[in-house]
Amino acid sequence: MHRLLTGKLRVDHLTIPIANLPANLSGTKLVQLTDFHYDGVRLSESLLEEAIAAANEAEADLILLTGDFITWETAPIYGLVKRLKHLQSRVGIYAVLGNHDHYWPGAKIEVANALNSVGIRVLYNEAIYPLGSELALVGLADFWSGDFKPEAVMASVDPEIPRIVLSHNPDTAEKLQKYRIDLQLSGHTHGGQIVIPGIGPLYAWVRKIGYAIPQPVRKWIPYMSIFDRVVTHWEWASGLHQVGNNLLYVNRGLGTYAPGRLFCPPEVTVITLICP
């Protein structure tokens, strides 16, 4: 996607207090990247290179990738991992898959294997402890994959231990309210791509207006049918949100679909965890 339609990369910094975070982990730095859509069209090589450089400059303890590495065909994943292998973190790089990473039969395994081959560990309904036993990292299967089954993995984590959860689709935050989640990291929405300052994502407002239009007419309106298929909670399209007792952060992503981005730049997120 041409820079004029994508916009300039922005590095967003957050500081998040985490209850029960051990003092020795206060200051832990996470970097999130998401929604690459690496297919030769939706993400330029220059923007990808800039995002990787920004991630490395942050000197993260963990780099976390939250899905949609490809768009349709799986072949581009091999070019993408050649670039992602240059990511650097103190402890490791972890990922979950998005809906597009499941599109073709066998894509889930092919994408996961390619990422694993360059040292990016894909989590699929799995909890691990890369920073020690006092902070869990949970990676969930994509909401639409048919494998989104958080019950067992969430039950496996001691309720006294804080946890960071990777889940591609922010709509899962509604389903996950019953569990303790200190911070959920998601993508999927691209931030809405077109954002009206002071109002929010254009798609959210078109969707609201669309519900006032009779059903037989809606199907003739361009893009009208897309909005509900992307996400239900457009109010969570980007940024930090309180969902019940849990925190959700939605990254605007790197890849861009037509007609492009407006007031919604592609994003690398740098998150510092601190004790309350």
N, C-alpha and C positions, 0 to 999 in steps of 0.2 A: 504494500500500500504506500503510495507516494506520501512524503513527509507533509505536504500541504493538506492532505486528507486525514493524516494521523495526528499531527501535532508533535510538539517537543516532549521528550521524556521528562517526567518529573519524579524525583526521589522524595517520598513522603516519610517523615520520621514520627514515630509514636513512642510514648513511654506508658507502659501498662503495669499498674500494681497487681500483683498476684498473691492472693491469700495463701498463707502457709508456705510461701516460697522460702527455702532455706537461705540464710544470709550469704552463704558462699556462692549462691546462684543469682543474687541480686546484681544487676548489670549485664545479665545474659543478653546477647544480641542475636536477633533472628532477622533474616532477610527473606521476604516472600516475592516470588515471581509467579505469574500465572497466565493462562490463555495465550500461548504462543501462536497457535494456528499457523504453524510453519508449513507453508505450502507453495511458496514462491510468489504469492499474491498479497496475503494479509499481514505479513511482517517482513520488513526490509532487513537486509543483512546489516546495514549500518545501525538501525535501531537495536537489533539483537546484540550487536557488538557493544553498543553503548550501555545497554542494560546489564550485560555481563560485567563490563568494567565497573559500573556503579555498584553492583553487588559485591565485587571483590574489594572495592575501595572501602566498603563498610566494615571489612574485617569481622565478619559474622562468626558466631559460635556454630550456628546451624543455618543452612540455606534450605528453604522449604518451597517446593514447587506444587501448585495446586490444580494441575490438570489442563486438558485440551492442548496437548503438545502438537497434534496434527489437526487437520480439518476433516478430510474424507479419506483419501488413500493413505496407506501406511508407509509407502516408500520414503516420504520426506523425513521420517523419524531418524533415519540413518545419517542424513546431513545435519539434522538438529543436534544429535548427541555428539557429533564431532566438535560442535561449538560449545555445548554445555559442559563438556569435560574440562573446559578451562575455568569453570567456577571453582572458587576456593573458599573453604570454611575451616574453622579450627577443629570441629568434631565430625561433621558429615553433612551430606546432602540427601534429603528425603523428599519423596513425592507421593502424590495420589493421582489417580487417573480421572479424566473428565468424561462427559458424555460423548464427545467426538472421538475419544480414544477407544470407544467401543463400537464405532459405527459399522466397520466391515467385519464379517465373520473372522474370528481369530485375531482381530486388532488388539484386543486387551493383552493377550500374551506377547504379541510381537512388539508392541510399544513398551511393555514392562521389561521384556528381555533386553531391548536396545538400551533403555535407561540403566538397567542393572549392569550392563556390560561396561559402562564408563564410571561405575561407582556410585550411581544415583539409586538409592534403594527405594523401591516402590512398596508402599504399605497398602494392604488390602484387607480391611477389617482386622487391624493388628495394632497392638500397643507395644512400644519399646521404650527404653530408658537410656538414650544416648548421653545424657548429662548426669546420669546417676539415678539411683532408686527413688529419689525424692521429687522427681518431675517426670511425668509420663508424656510421651508423644504418641498420639493416636491418629492413625490414618484410616479413613473409611472409604468403602466402595462408592462409586457415583450413585446419586439418588435414583437415576433412571436406568441403572444397569441391571436391576433385578437382584443384585447382591447387596443392596443397602440393608444390612442387618446389624445394627449397632449394639443389640442387647448383650450378646456374649462378650464382646470386646470391652464394652463399658463396665460390665460386671466384673471383669478381670482386674480392674484397676482399684486399688485401695481407695475408699472414699475420702480418706484423709490427705491423699496426695493430689496436688494440683496437676492439671493436665492441659496440654495444648492439643487441639483437635483440627485435623486437616480434612476438609469436606468441600469438594468442588462447588456444589450448588448451595447457595445461601438459604434456599427454602428448607434445607434440612434442619436449620436452627429451630424451626417450629417443632419438629419431631423430637429434637434433642433436649428440649426444655426440662424433661424429667430427670436428666442426668446433670451431674456437676461438670460444667465445662468452663474453665477459667478464661480461655480464649479460643474461639473458633476462627480459622482462617479459610476464606472462600474466595472464589472468583466468579466465572461463568457469565456475569451480566455485562462485562466490559464497561461497567459504570453507567450503562444506558447509552453510551457513545455520544448522544446529543443531549446536552444539559442546558436548561434555561436558567440563568443566574437568578437566585432568589426563589425559584419555583421547583426545580429538580429535573429529573430525567423526562424528556419529551414523551417517551414511550408510556410512562406512568399516566400522564394526562390524556394521551390518545386513548389508552385503555379505558380510563374512567368515562370519557366521552362516548367511547364505543358501546359501553353497556347501556347507554340511553338510546342507542340506535336499534331498531327492530332487527332481530336475528337474520331474517332473509336478506336484509340489505348489507349486513356487515361483511359477508363473504365477497362483496364486490369492491370493498375498500382496500386499496393496496396496503400490505403489511398488517392489516387488522388482525388476521388470524395468528400472527407470529407471537404477539406479546404474551399471551397466556402460555404458549409452548416454551418460552424462554424461562420465565420465572413468574411465580405468583406474587411474591412480596417485592414489588418494585420499590417500595419504601426502603428496602435494604440494598439498593443497587450499588452503593459504594460507601466506603467509610466505616466508622465505628458505630455500633448499635447495641443497645441493651435489649436482650430478648429473654424475658422472664428474669431469672437470676444470672443468666449467662451473658458473656460478651461475644459479639460477632464482629469481625472485621472483613470487609469485602474490598479486594484489590481490583482496580479498573482494568488490569490486564495489559498485554503488549500488542496482541493481534487486533486488527481492525477490519470490520466488514463495511461494505458500501452502505450508506453514502459517506461514511467517514465519521470523524469525531469533531465535536464542537464543545468547547469549555469542559472537556473530559479527556485530559491528556493520558497517554500510556504511563504506567506506574511501576516503579520498584519501591517496595515498602521496607523500611528499616525499623524494627520494633525492639525496644529495650525493656526487658522485664525487671521490675524492682519489687522490693518488699513494701507493703502498704505503710 
